[in-house]
Amino acid sequence: MRETAEAARAKKAQDAAEKRLQRKLDELGRDVDAAWMKLEKLVEARAYDEALMLAVDLKALATRGDALQDFATRFEAMRKRQLRQRGFFDRWKR
């Protein structure tokens, strides 16, 4: 009985986390161009942790919208513009 209750709580927590993620992606999707500009500014400012979180969210949004190729194209273009910011791109590869 106890294991069932724990499993139910875990499922409820997982469902809530998934809902939060979907709301976050919905909000991000309202202005994708602004999100990409913010990502580039974060990389320039060497705020790599925040930039990585945003990049992961942008990739998740692209995956959800079947636009992964668009993500890859934009990300590569940003990488070429930000050649001096290798720290971010090294972290991205991990």
C-alpha positions in Angstrom: 0.0 0.0 0.0 2.8 2.4 1.0 4.7 1.7 -2.3 1.5 2.4 -4.3 1.0 5.8 -2.5 4.7 6.7 -3.1 4.4 5.7 -6.8 1.2 7.8 -7.1 3.0 10.8 -5.5 6.0 10.4 -7.8 3.7 10.2 -10.9 1.8 13.3 -9.7 5.1 15.2 -9.3 6.3 14.0 -12.7 3.1 15.1 -14.3 3.3 18.5 -12.6 6.9 19.0 -13.8 5.9 18.1 -17.3 3.0 20.6 -17.2 5.5 23.3 -16.0 7.9 22.5 -18.8 5.1 22.7 -21.4 3.9 26.1 -20.1 7.5 27.3 -20.1 7.9 26.1 -23.7 4.6 27.7 -24.7 5.8 31.0 -23.2 9.1 30.7 -25.0 7.4 29.9 -28.3 5.5 33.2 -28.2 8.6 35.1 -29.2 11.3 32.8 -30.4 13.4 35.5 -32.0 13.6 37.4 -28.7 14.7 34.2 -27.0 17.5 33.7 -29.5 18.6 37.3 -29.0 18.6 36.7 -25.3 20.7 33.5 -25.7 23.2 35.4 -27.8 23.5 38.1 -25.2 23.9 35.6 -22.4 26.7 33.9 -24.3 28.4 37.3 -24.9 28.1 38.1 -21.2 29.6 34.6 -20.4 26.5 33.7 -18.4 26.9 30.2 -19.6 24.8 28.4 -17.1 21.7 30.5 -17.9 22.5 30.4 -21.6 22.7 26.6 -21.5 19.3 26.3 -19.8 17.8 28.6 -22.4 19.5 26.7 -25.3 18.1 23.4 -23.9 14.6 24.9 -23.8 15.0 26.3 -27.3 16.0 22.8 -28.5 13.1 21.2 -26.7 10.7 23.7 -28.3 12.2 23.0 -31.7 11.8 19.2 -31.1 8.2 19.7 -30.0 7.4 21.7 -33.1 9.3 19.4 -35.5 11.8 22.3 -36.2 15.0 20.7 -35.1 16.8 21.6 -38.3 15.9 25.2 -37.8 17.3 25.1 -34.3 20.5 23.5 -35.7 20.9 26.1 -38.4 20.4 29.0 -36.0 22.6 27.5 -33.4 25.4 27.0 -35.9 25.0 30.6 -37.2 25.3 31.8 -33.6 28.4 29.6 -33.0 30.1 31.2 -36.0 29.3 34.7 -34.7 30.5 33.8 -31.2 33.8 32.1 -32.1 35.5 33.7 -29.2 33.0 32.2 -26.7 34.3 28.7 -26.8 33.4 28.0 -23.2 29.7 28.0 -23.9 30.0 25.7 -26.9 32.4 23.4 -25.1 29.8 23.0 -22.3 27.0 22.5 -24.9 28.9 19.5 -26.3 28.9 17.8 -22.9 
